[in-house]
């Protein structure tokens, strides 16, 4: 996949470009349906499949301090879009100046003239341009006028229940509630956080008998506090594990940490970048009477995780 990180770097229009446009936070299965339709249409036209996104997320520029945490930061979002088979990812630096572009300018000058759009694939609630003045009717009117096709992809739900509507907001809610197994149905994959292993407080192995990787998070959205069965990706390999997210109440630290114990693993991974995939929540965080009681509970957590991950 070709990645373009500024519109000025597009030196000529793409051949029969078919494009979808959005923030794609989470790259959930609703987004994936848009990408697959783009790829399908591009093959039909003998053209180029294109996804356009924005960095930073527009709400961060327009509302600044009033914004939710992101499900996927740009690095992971780009990786996930590449896996769908899209030919080109255009990441537009989002500024207030860009936000002031009219819907007409956006279509004519950017999508058609610069990118070479012959078809656009959007969801049913898509809006664009200054003050969201562009909508489906606007797009269709210009499509007939200029000569591009507008393809609308219907909303996807995991069931007939309206709460099962697939959206970034719903994914974010489920992760915040610790419902990582349910989140998998909306993402089409397990929710993942990324970080670097850093020196902890040297008590996992020394006091408890279970060494842990203390993780400095890159990601913004962490699942609800508690204990989880996880798959950890490190140095090109995958390991089963148990992760604790929270404040270590038994030790009265009151400091938020993310720690993972990798099963059957003894390597030194300080400074390594790792990825933690959340499979299932095992229990709430709990304050134990003493270290021995906590250690016994960790053994039970590990056994339960082994069963789930086997």
Secondary structure as GFF3:
##gff-version 3
##sequence-region A 1 310
A	DSSP	beta_strand	2	4	.	.	.	ID=ss1
A	DSSP	three_ten_helix	7	9	.	.	.	ID=ss2
A	DSSP	beta_strand	17	21	.	.	.	ID=ss3
A	DSSP	alpha_helix	29	45	.	.	.	ID=ss4
A	DSSP	beta_strand	49	55	.	.	.	ID=ss5
A	DSSP	alpha_helix	58	62	.	.	.	ID=ss6
A	DSSP	alpha_helix	74	84	.	.	.	ID=ss7
A	DSSP	beta_strand	88	93	.	.	.	ID=ss8
A	DSSP	alpha_helix	96	99	.	.	.	ID=ss9
A	DSSP	alpha_helix	103	105	.	.	.	ID=ss10
A	DSSP	pi_helix	106	114	.	.	.	ID=ss11
A	DSSP	beta_strand	117	123	.	.	.	ID=ss12
A	DSSP	three_ten_helix	130	132	.	.	.	ID=ss13
A	DSSP	alpha_helix	136	142	.	.	.	ID=ss14
A	DSSP	pi_helix	143	147	.	.	.	ID=ss15
A	DSSP	beta_strand	149	153	.	.	.	ID=ss16
A	DSSP	three_ten_helix	162	164	.	.	.	ID=ss17
A	DSSP	alpha_helix	168	176	.	.	.	ID=ss18
A	DSSP	alpha_helix	180	187	.	.	.	ID=ss19
A	DSSP	beta_strand	191	198	.	.	.	ID=ss20
A	DSSP	pi_helix	204	208	.	.	.	ID=ss21
A	DSSP	beta_strand	213	217	.	.	.	ID=ss22
A	DSSP	beta_strand	226	234	.	.	.	ID=ss23
A	DSSP	beta_strand	237	246	.	.	.	ID=ss24
A	DSSP	three_ten_helix	249	251	.	.	.	ID=ss25
A	DSSP	beta_strand	257	262	.	.	.	ID=ss26
A	DSSP	beta_strand	273	283	.	.	.	ID=ss27
A	DSSP	alpha_helix	291	309	.	.	.	ID=ss28
###
